[in-house]
């Protein structure tokens, strides 16, 4: 059985995410966050480490989604 943990995000961000995922295959904010984190981890595992450019690209994407300021 898979165990879970809770990640907190600001309510205004959660509302923006809910609007963003409307009409997509993501059923919830949690689905999107799991997808994003899984993608980052998979990239890291494939290469052993992220290049600075890859890290910046991921950071930019997370900032665009409102996860980073």
Residue pairs with C-beta under 8 A, 6 or more apart in sequence:
7 33
9 17
9 29
9 67
13 66
13 67
14 29
16 66
17 29
17 32
17 65
17 66
18 29
20 32
20 65
21 27
21 28
21 29
21 31
21 32
26 32
26 35
36 61
36 62
36 65
36 67
40 58
43 50
43 54
43 58
44 50
47 54
50 58
59 68
62 68
63 69
